[in-house]
Amino acid sequence: MTGKRVVKLPAMGMTYFKRYRMEFDLRNLRSDEPMVPAEYELVAFAADQLREHAIAKYNSFRYELDADVFPCLARRDGCLKLMRDITSRHDFVPQATWLIRHLEQDPTTGSICKLPVGTIQGLSSDGWGAVQNLGVSPLHRGKGLGSILLAKAASGFASVGLEKMHLEVTTENTGAVRLYERMGFRKSRIVYKAAEVAGARS
Ligand SMILES: CC(C)(COP(=O)(O)OP(=O)(O)OC[C@H]1O[C@@H](n2cnc3c(N)ncnc32)[C@H](O)[C@@H]1OP(=O)(O)O)[C@@H](O)C(=O)NCCC(=O)NCCS
């Protein structure tokens, strides 16, 4: 016996994910913004919040389809690096970047903890606002937080003079597609994103 163990890794293969590019005309933006529920706090971007955005992003995406499309979303350090990369770009739009914290009372001390549970970031390119990584962590979904983040990003883009915005969403992510359509986004075309996925047929 040599003591050597052979660990069989799942075969990697290239998968092409079908995604919609969806667009929204910011001139159609309604001025009434939805209210955040009482136990949540909506926070405008500040440079000292990168870790909080990264935590919200990781908890929102790690078990989701998009973590196959963008493997960095399944890793804490990957999410932090992504936040650093996005916010250091020349086309970063802080006005379209928002965080939601959940306010929770510690049952023993009674003190209030603030946990980051939702995030969205914005970039601008060629006159378009580009939405990056809208995510709400699983326990906090279905309460309107995703819609609020999207509405805040839209008004942030409009506040810096942009007239249209777009995003990409994996076609299988039907819940998110429905949310975007309800908000007024229209599918404009199909794009493919290649990613290495374990166990995929190459
Ligand atoms: C998509 C997402 C941001 C929606 O956040 P949310 O706070 O639940 O959004 P809202 O409460 O404003 O709207 C809920 C809508 O989202 C849909 N939705 C999508 N995924 C959902 C989920 N896992 N749980 C609850 N609602 C979900 C619901 O169907 C609902 O639409 P409906 O009212 O037509 O049924 C959230 O589900 C999420 O973070 N998903 C994983 C990450 C992701 O895929 N992000 C989008 C990348 S393009």
The ligand as a Gaussian input file, in Angstrom:
#p B3LYP/6-31G(d) Opt

LIG

0 1
 C      -34.790000      37.518000      -8.713000
 C      -34.723000      38.048000      -7.275000
 C      -33.729000      39.198000      -7.194000
 C      -36.122000      38.553000      -6.903000
 O      -36.036000      39.142000      -5.616000
 P      -37.352000      39.327000      -4.729000
 O      -36.988000      40.206000      -3.592000
 O      -37.984000      38.038000      -4.435000
 O      -38.241000      40.140000      -5.754000
 P      -39.676000      40.740000      -5.500000
 O      -40.215000      40.318000      -4.173000
 O      -39.628000      42.179000      -5.811000
 O      -40.467000      40.044000      -6.678000
 C      -40.749000      38.655000      -6.563000
 C      -40.872000      38.123000      -7.912000
 O      -39.641000      37.490000      -8.190000
 C      -39.898000      36.157000      -8.517000
 N      -38.897000      35.289000      -7.930000
 C      -37.855000      34.818000      -8.622000
 N      -37.177000      33.961000      -7.885000
 C      -37.791000      33.886000      -6.674000
 C      -37.549000      33.152000      -5.490000
 N      -36.542000      32.268000      -5.441000
 N      -38.344000      33.358000      -4.397000
 C      -39.375000      34.246000      -4.470000
 N      -39.667000      34.958000      -5.592000
 C      -38.879000      34.761000      -6.687000
 C      -41.254000      35.806000      -8.007000
 O      -41.824000      34.891000      -8.926000
 C      -41.962000      37.109000      -7.979000
 O      -42.608000      37.311000      -9.183000
 P      -44.158000      37.236000      -9.245000
 O      -44.648000      38.269000      -8.268000
 O      -44.468000      37.505000     -10.646000
 O      -44.470000      35.848000      -8.838000
 C      -34.342000      36.937000      -6.273000
 O      -35.212000      35.853000      -6.458000
 C      -32.920000      36.435000      -6.407000
 O      -32.007000      37.004000      -5.834000
 N      -32.731000      35.348000      -7.135000
 C      -31.397000      34.710000      -7.264000
 C      -30.402000      35.599000      -7.975000
 C      -30.890000      35.927000      -9.359000
 O      -31.238000      35.044000     -10.137000
 N      -30.879000      37.239000      -9.690000
 C      -31.274000      37.719000     -11.001000
 C      -30.088000      37.698000     -11.894000
 S      -30.501000      38.302000     -13.509000

